[in-house]
Amino acid sequence: MGQSKQTFRSWVPEWLIRLTILLVLFPTVMLFALSTANVNAATGFYGAEPSDIQFSMLVYYAALVAFTPLEKRFFSRIATKEYFLICLVLQVMVTYCCYHTREVSVLFICRFLQGILNCGVTSICLTLLFSRLKSEHARETGYAIFYGMILCSGSLTSLVTAPLVDDYEYNALYKMIIYTFIPGAVLLLLLMNRVHLVRKTPLYQLDWTSFVIYAPMLILMGYVMIYGQQYYWLQDSRIVWSIAGIIFLATVFVVRQLYSKRPFINMEVFKSRGFLFGITLLGGLYLIRGSFNVTTSFFSTVLGMDPIHTYELLGYNLVGILIGAVVAARLVIKKRPLQFIWLVGFFLLLVFHSTMYFLFTSEADQSIFILPLIIQGSGAGILLTPIVLFIISSVPESISVSASTAGVFIRFTFFGMSSALINYGSLYFTKIHAMRLSDGISKTDNGLAERLHTYQSALQSRGLMADQAAKLAPGLLDKAIQKQAFLKYAMDYYELIGILILVLMLLIVMTPYINRTIINVKSKQPAAATV
């Protein structure tokens, strides 16, 4: 209990310490998905486009990714209690600005600052969490807990905030986050002693130049991935100049890392074939995980479920994630072959996408989606922690921090790519299918007249006059066509994702050397926290 007496006051029970850490970590993880908790409500409040709300999340993500290497220096220099208080106060101030603003440009700035401050709070929570787990496999368990929370963040945030969005304006969510921070923060400040959780190092020669290069590059990448489809890609000068900026900044950044004594990312990590294989799986997992948004859109767009009922249904997905995270931690601790763990995880995701392919219908009982949602959560929960641990363990300890930093970059990139692919697919495939359906209806005039008469009769049965019903009937027909087009698009997209999963499973089977990588993170600092 020496560590306990050093970090926390001697009279504090262990259960209260762990509860306090989770109370602080919970709103910190929620901040990531807060801007997209309800996109329709957010667009109405800010008078923005859905793409603006998506971009605000990537701005937050970019700040978190870019500031991660610098944050470790601040964490090691300032006493943990004071460092936490500084981060907390600044986080509350920035979140309060988010609460008051209605300008999207100001929101972007605030979200960027939130991402920077999130690094500090999460690093403290992770280090404290790992220090409380006394078993031989404390770090494996800690990573499983943390990444399980990350996987739950989107659905859990939406579930918690859905009633608030129904009763209050959208900005009330930021006030809720401020209140959510208070209990855990007050407890942590009261229970902790003034200590340094990591070895104290001087705060000098900070590589702000790399940060200034890295952060704009990530923001431009997010801009291209979110707005590219909206602006017709290379047909718009903004996208062209953004891509040129990305290439220039990336070149400068890589050259600087190669010749720097203290690089942000040590490029030696990319010489490890285990690391390259790990980030390939991680990128694929984030593309697959992003496709889950198609399912949530299906619930609201086609089945007409309101946000509260949608996210209540997604609660079963959270159950699956918890099951998967526990199973993954147990399998890693038992030193089961990584090939087996990954094949099980990807197989569960394949089962989910194959099942949903046949469940994409215009009418369905929500109970039939419970088992597929549990299966999807279990697959994602089984995969994420072992993949991250493999990436960290596949390089020498001296550059493991660079491996985790590069892994954060991969997660950001493929998270954005997933959003871009969904945006592109929803517009491209939906348009094609809508045109085909409309063309098919126009060629069968008898069927068209019959459909219109059916809609007109339905409207009249609800009390509308005959002339009003006749005017509204074509609108209902068009809505039905759009629903069918969405269903066709969803099936096409899930078919492509199913092929991707099969390719990744084939790669895993054909790469036996991965089982020779020993998961060992005992002597390594927690990887940078991100989603």
C-alpha positions in Angstrom: 0.0 0.0 0.0 3.0 2.3 -0.3 1.8 3.7 -3.5 -1.6 4.2 -2.0 -0.2 6.3 0.9 2.0 8.3 -1.4 -0.6 9.2 -4.0 -3.8 9.3 -1.9 -4.5 10.1 1.7 -4.0 7.1 4.0 -7.6 6.9 5.2 -9.1 6.7 1.7 -10.6 3.2 0.9 -9.5 1.6 -2.4 -13.1 1.4 -3.7 -13.5 5.2 -3.3 -10.3 5.8 -5.2 -11.3 3.7 -8.1 -14.8 5.2 -8.2 -13.3 8.7 -8.2 -11.0 7.9 -11.1 -14.0 6.5 -13.2 -16.1 9.6 -12.2 -13.4 11.9 -13.7 -12.8 9.7 -16.7 -16.4 9.3 -17.7 -17.2 12.9 -18.7 -13.7 13.2 -20.2 -14.5 10.3 -22.6 -18.0 11.7 -23.3 -16.6 15.0 -24.5 -15.4 13.4 -27.7 -18.9 12.4 -29.0 -20.7 15.3 -27.5 -20.9 17.5 -30.6 -22.5 14.6 -32.6 -24.8 13.3 -29.8 -27.7 14.6 -31.9 -26.7 16.0 -35.2 -30.2 17.3 -36.2 -30.5 19.2 -32.9 -26.9 20.6 -33.3 -27.5 21.8 -36.9 -30.8 23.5 -35.8 -29.1 25.2 -32.9 -26.1 26.5 -34.7 -27.7 27.0 -38.1 -25.1 24.8 -39.6 -24.8 21.8 -42.0 -24.4 18.3 -40.7 -20.9 18.3 -42.1 -20.0 21.3 -39.9 -20.9 19.2 -36.8 -18.9 16.3 -38.0 -15.9 18.6 -38.7 -16.1 20.0 -35.1 -15.6 16.4 -33.8 -12.6 15.9 -36.1 -11.1 19.3 -35.0 -11.4 18.0 -31.4 -9.7 14.8 -32.4 -7.0 16.5 -34.3 -6.1 18.7 -31.3 -5.9 15.6 -29.1 -3.7 13.7 -31.6 -1.3 16.7 -32.2 -0.9 17.7 -28.5 -0.3 14.1 -27.2 3.5 14.2 -27.5 3.8 17.6 -25.9 1.4 16.7 -23.1 3.8 14.1 -21.6 6.3 16.9 -20.9 3.8 19.0 -19.0 2.6 15.9 -17.1 6.1 15.1 -15.9 7.0 18.6 -14.9 4.0 19.8 -12.9 2.7 18.1 -9.7 -0.2 15.9 -10.6 -2.7 17.6 -8.3 -1.9 21.1 -9.6 -1.8 19.8 -13.2 -5.2 18.3 -12.9 -6.6 21.5 -11.3 -5.2 23.6 -14.2 -6.6 21.3 -16.8 -10.0 21.1 -15.1 -10.4 24.8 -14.7 -9.4 25.5 -18.3 -11.7 22.7 -19.5 -14.7 24.1 -17.6 -13.9 27.6 -19.0 -13.7 26.4 -22.6 -16.8 24.2 -22.2 -18.7 27.2 -20.8 -17.7 29.1 -23.9 -19.2 26.2 -26.0 -22.4 26.6 -23.9 -22.7 30.3 -24.7 -21.7 30.5 -28.4 -24.0 30.0 -31.4 -21.2 30.6 -33.9 -19.8 27.5 -35.6 -16.4 29.1 -36.1 -16.1 29.8 -32.3 -17.3 26.3 -31.7 -14.4 24.9 -33.8 -11.9 26.9 -31.7 -13.4 25.8 -28.5 -13.5 22.1 -29.6 -9.8 22.4 -30.5 -8.9 23.7 -27.1 -11.0 21.0 -25.5 -9.0 18.4 -27.3 -5.8 19.8 -26.0 -7.0 19.9 -22.4 -8.5 16.4 -22.7 -5.0 15.0 -23.1 -4.0 16.2 -19.6 -7.0 14.9 -17.8 -7.0 11.5 -19.5 -3.3 11.0 -18.9 -3.8 11.6 -15.2 -6.8 9.2 -15.1 -5.0 6.5 -17.0 -1.9 6.7 -14.9 -3.9 6.6 -11.7 -6.1 3.8 -13.0 -3.0 1.6 -13.8 -1.5 2.4 -10.4 -4.6 1.1 -8.6 -4.6 -2.3 -10.4 -2.2 -4.3 -8.4 -2.2 -7.6 -10.3 0.5 -8.9 -12.5 -1.5 -7.9 -15.6 -2.6 -4.5 -14.3 -1.9 -2.6 -17.6 -3.7 -5.1 -19.7 -6.7 -4.8 -17.5 -6.4 -1.0 -17.4 -6.3 -0.8 -21.2 -9.3 -3.1 -21.5 -11.3 -0.8 -19.1 -10.2 2.4 -20.9 -10.8 1.2 -24.5 -14.1 -0.4 -23.5 -15.2 3.1 -22.3 -14.0 4.6 -25.5 -16.0 2.1 -27.6 -19.0 2.9 -25.4 -18.6 6.7 -25.6 -20.7 7.4 -28.7 -23.7 5.4 -27.8 -23.5 6.1 -24.1 -23.2 9.9 -24.7 -26.2 9.9 -27.0 -28.2 7.8 -24.6 -27.5 10.1 -21.6 -28.1 13.3 -23.6 -31.2 12.3 -25.6 -33.7 13.3 -22.8 -31.9 16.7 -22.4 -32.1 17.5 -26.1 -35.8 16.7 -26.0 -36.5 19.2 -23.2 -33.8 21.9 -23.6 -31.8 23.6 -26.3 -28.8 21.8 -27.6 -26.2 23.9 -25.8 -27.5 22.5 -22.5 -25.4 19.5 -23.2 -22.2 21.5 -22.5 -23.7 22.7 -19.2 -24.4 19.1 -18.3 -20.8 18.1 -18.9 -19.6 20.9 -16.6 -21.9 19.6 -13.8 -20.7 16.0 -14.6 -17.1 17.0 -14.1 -17.7 18.4 -10.6 -18.3 15.3 -8.4 -15.2 13.4 -9.6 -13.0 16.4 -9.7 -13.8 17.6 -6.2 -13.3 14.1 -4.8 -10.0 13.7 -6.6 -8.6 17.0 -5.3 -9.7 16.2 -1.8 -8.3 12.6 -1.8 -4.9 13.2 -3.5 -1.7 14.2 -2.0 0.7 16.5 -3.8 2.9 14.1 -5.7 4.5 13.5 -9.1 3.1 10.3 -10.7 6.0 10.2 -13.1 9.6 11.2 -12.9 10.0 15.0 -12.8 11.8 16.4 -15.9 12.6 20.0 -16.8 10.2 21.8 -19.1 12.5 23.0 -21.8 13.1 22.5 -25.5 9.5 21.8 -26.2 9.0 21.0 -29.9 6.3 23.6 -30.5 7.4 23.8 -34.2 6.3 20.2 -34.8 3.0 20.8 -33.1 2.4 23.9 -35.3 3.1 21.8 -38.4 1.3 18.7 -37.2 -2.0 20.2 -36.0 -2.9 22.2 -39.1 -2.0 19.1 -41.2 -4.5 17.0 -39.2 -7.2 19.7 -39.4 -6.8 20.0 -43.2 -7.1 16.2 -43.5 -10.3 16.4 -41.5 -11.5 19.2 -43.7 -10.9 17.3 -46.9 -12.5 14.1 -45.6 -15.6 15.8 -44.3 -16.2 18.5 -46.9 -14.7 16.7 -50.0 -17.9 15.1 -51.2 -19.9 18.3 -50.5 -17.6 20.4 -52.6 -17.2 17.7 -55.4 -13.6 17.0 -54.4 -11.0 18.3 -56.9 -13.5 20.4 -58.7 -13.4 22.9 -55.8 -10.3 25.0 -55.2 -10.7 24.8 -51.4 -10.2 21.0 -51.5 -7.3 21.3 -54.0 -5.4 23.8 -51.9 -6.2 21.8 -48.7 -4.7 18.7 -50.3 -1.6 20.7 -51.4 -1.3 22.0 -47.8 -1.5 18.5 -46.4 1.3 17.2 -48.8 3.5 20.2 -48.0 3.0 20.0 -44.2 3.4 16.2 -44.1 6.7 16.4 -46.0 8.0 19.1 -43.7 6.9 17.2 -40.6 8.4 13.9 -41.7 11.8 15.6 -42.6 11.8 17.3 -39.3 11.2 14.0 -37.4 14.0 12.3 -39.3 16.5 15.0 -38.2 15.2 15.9 -34.8 16.9 14.6 -31.6 13.5 14.4 -29.8 11.0 13.6 -32.6 7.3 13.7 -32.1 7.1 10.3 -33.9 10.3 8.2 -34.2 10.1 7.0 -37.8 11.9 3.8 -36.8 8.6 2.4 -35.8 7.6 2.0 -39.4 10.5 -0.4 -39.9 8.7 -3.0 -37.7 6.6 -5.3 -39.8 4.6 -6.1 -36.7 3.8 -2.5 -36.2 2.7 -2.1 -39.8 0.5 -5.1 -39.6 -1.0 -3.8 -36.3 -1.9 -0.4 -37.7 -3.4 -2.1 -40.8 -5.8 -4.0 -38.5 -6.4 -0.9 -36.5 -7.3 1.1 -39.6 -9.5 -1.6 -40.9 -11.3 -1.9 -37.5 -12.1 1.8 -37.5 -13.5 1.6 -41.0 -15.7 -1.3 -39.9 -16.6 0.4 -36.7 -17.7 3.5 -38.6 -20.2 1.5 -40.6 -22.2 1.1 -37.4 -23.5 4.7 -38.1 -25.4 3.3 -41.1 -27.4 1.1 -38.7 -28.2 4.0 -36.4 -29.3 6.0 -39.4 -31.5 3.1 -40.5 -33.2 3.1 -37.2 -34.1 6.8 -37.5 -34.5 7.3 -41.2 -36.4 4.1 -42.2 -37.9 2.8 -39.0 -38.7 6.3 -37.8 -37.4 5.7 -34.3 -36.9 8.9 -32.2 -33.5 9.5 -30.6 -34.4 8.2 -27.1 -35.7 4.9 -28.4 -32.8 4.5 -30.8 -30.2 5.0 -28.1 -32.1 2.8 -25.7 -31.9 0.0 -28.3 -28.2 0.8 -28.7 -27.8 0.0 -25.0 -27.7 -3.6 -26.0 -24.6 -2.7 -28.1 -23.0 -1.3 -24.9 -23.7 -4.7 -23.2 -21.9 -6.4 -26.0 -18.9 -4.1 -25.8 -18.6 -4.8 -22.0 -18.7 -8.5 -22.7 -16.1 -8.2 -25.5 -13.7 -6.1 -23.4 -13.9 -8.6 -20.5 -13.3 -11.5 -22.8 -10.4 -9.8 -24.6 -8.7 -8.9 -21.3 -9.1 -12.5 -20.1 -7.8 -14.0 -23.4 -4.7 -11.7 -23.4 -3.9 -12.5 -19.8 -4.2 -16.2 -20.5 -1.8 -15.6 -23.4 -4.1 -17.1 -26.0 -2.8 -16.8 -29.6 -3.5 -13.4 -31.1 -4.6 -15.0 -34.3 -7.4 -16.8 -32.5 -8.5 -13.6 -30.6 -8.6 -11.5 -33.8 -10.3 -14.1 -35.9 -13.1 -14.4 -33.3 -13.5 -10.7 -33.1 -13.7 -10.1 -36.9 -15.9 -13.2 -37.3 -18.4 -11.6 -34.9 -18.3 -8.4 -36.9 -18.9 -10.4 -40.1 -21.9 -12.1 -38.5 -23.3 -8.7 -37.6 -22.9 -7.2 -41.1 -24.2 -10.3 -42.8 -27.3 -10.4 -40.5 -28.0 -6.7 -40.9 -27.8 -7.1 -44.7 -31.0 -9.2 -44.5 -32.6 -7.1 -41.7 -32.5 -3.8 -43.7 -36.3 -3.7 -44.4 -38.9 -0.9 -44.4 -40.7 -2.4 -41.4 -39.3 -4.4 -38.5 -39.8 -5.2 -34.8 -37.0 -3.6 -32.9 -36.5 -6.8 -30.8 -35.0 -8.6 -33.7 -32.0 -6.2 -33.6 -31.0 -6.9 -30.0 -28.9 -10.0 -30.7 -27.0 -8.5 -33.7 -26.3 -5.3 -31.6 -24.8 -7.4 -28.8 -22.7 -9.4 -31.4 -21.4 -6.2 -32.9 -20.4 -4.8 -29.6 -18.7 -8.0 -28.5 -16.7 -8.1 -31.8 -15.5 -4.6 -31.4 -14.8 -5.1 -27.7 -12.7 -8.2 -28.3 -10.6 -6.5 -31.0 -9.6 -3.0 -30.0 -7.5 -3.7 -26.8 -5.5 -6.7 -28.2 -4.7 -4.7 -31.4 -3.5 -1.7 -29.4 -1.4 -3.8 -27.1 0.1 -5.6 -30.1 1.1 -2.3 -31.7 2.8 -1.1 -28.5 4.5 -4.4 -27.9 5.7 -4.9 -31.5 8.5 -2.2 -31.2 11.4 -1.8 -28.8 10.5 -0.1 -25.5 12.7 2.9 -26.3 10.3 3.9 -29.2 7.0 2.5 -27.7 5.8 6.0 -27.1 6.2 6.8 -30.8 4.3 3.6 -31.6 1.3 4.7 -29.5 1.5 8.2 -30.9 1.5 6.9 -34.5 -1.4 4.6 -33.5 -3.4 7.7 -32.4 -2.7 9.2 -35.9 -3.9 6.0 -37.6 -7.1 6.0 -35.5 -7.8 9.7 -36.4 -7.1 9.1 -40.1 -9.3 6.0 -40.5 -12.1 7.5 -38.3 -12.2 10.5 -40.7 -12.0 8.2 -43.7 -14.9 6.2 -42.4 -17.0 9.4 -42.2 -15.9 10.4 -45.7 -16.8 6.9 -47.1 -20.3 7.0 -45.5 -20.9 10.6 -46.8 -19.8 9.5 -50.3 -21.7 6.3 -50.3 -24.9 7.7 -48.9 -25.0 10.4 -51.7 -23.7 8.2 -54.5 -25.5 5.0 -54.0 -28.7 6.6 -52.7 -28.9 8.8 -55.8 -28.3 5.8 -58.2 -30.9 3.7 -56.5 -33.4 6.5 -56.2 -33.1 7.1 -60.0 -33.6 3.4 -60.7 -36.7 3.2 -58.5 -38.2 6.4 -59.9 -37.5 5.1 -63.5 -39.1 1.8 -62.7 -42.3 3.4 -61.3 -42.6 5.8 -64.2 -42.6 2.9 -66.6 -45.5 1.2 -64.9 -48.2 3.8 -64.9 -50.8 1.5 -63.5 -48.6 0.8 -60.5 -47.9 4.5 -60.0 -51.6 5.4 -60.1 -52.4 2.6 -57.6 -49.7 3.7 -55.2 -50.8 7.3 -55.4 -54.4 6.3 -54.8 -53.3 4.2 -51.7 -51.5 7.2 -50.2 -54.4 9.5 -51.0 -56.8 7.2 -49.3 -54.6 6.9 -46.3 -54.4 10.7 -45.9 -58.2 11.1 -46.4 -58.8 8.5 -43.7 -56.8 10.8 -41.3 -59.2 13.7 -42.0 -57.6 15.5 -44.9 -59.8 16.8 -47.8 -59.6 15.0 -51.1 -57.7 17.9 -52.9 -55.2 18.2 -50.0 -54.6 14.5 -50.0 -54.1 14.5 -53.8 -51.4 17.2 -53.4 -49.6 15.4 -50.5 -49.7 11.9 -52.0 -46.7 12.4 -54.4 -44.6 13.6 -51.5 -45.3 10.4 -49.6 -44.4 8.4 -52.7 -41.1 10.3 -53.0 -40.4 9.6 -49.3 -41.1 5.9 -49.8 -38.6 5.9 -52.8 -36.0 7.6 -50.7 -36.4 5.0 -47.9 -36.0 2.2 -50.4 -32.9 3.9 -51.9 -31.4 4.2 -48.4 -32.0 0.5 -47.8 -30.3 -0.4 -51.1 -27.4 1.8 -50.2 -27.1 0.3 -46.7 -27.1 -3.2 -48.2 -24.4 -2.2 -50.7 -22.2 -0.6 -48.0 -22.5 -3.5 -45.6 -21.6 -5.9 -48.5 -18.4 -3.9 -49.1 -17.6 -3.9 -45.3 -18.2 -7.7 -45.2 -15.6 -8.1 -48.0 -13.2 -5.9 -46.1 -13.6 -8.1 -43.0 -13.0 -11.3 -45.0 -9.8 -9.7 -46.4 -8.5 -8.8 -42.9 -9.3 -12.3 -41.7 -7.4 -13.8 -44.6 -4.4 -11.6 -43.8 -4.5 -12.7 -40.2 -4.5 -16.4 -41.2 -1.6 -15.8 -43.6 0.5 -14.0 -41.0 1.6 -16.6 -38.4 4.5 -14.5 -37.1 2.1 -12.3 -35.1 1.8 -15.0 -32.5 5.5 -14.6 -31.7 4.9 -11.0 -30.5 4.7 -11.1 -26.7 2.2 -8.7 -25.2 4.3 -6.8 -22.7 3.3 -3.3 -21.5 4.4 -3.6 -17.9 7.3 -1.2 -18.1 5.7 1.3 -20.6 3.7 4.4 -19.8 0.0 4.4 -20.8 -0.5 5.1 -24.5 -1.9 8.4 -25.4 -5.6 8.5 -24.8 -7.9 9.0 -27.7 -10.9 7.4 -29.4 
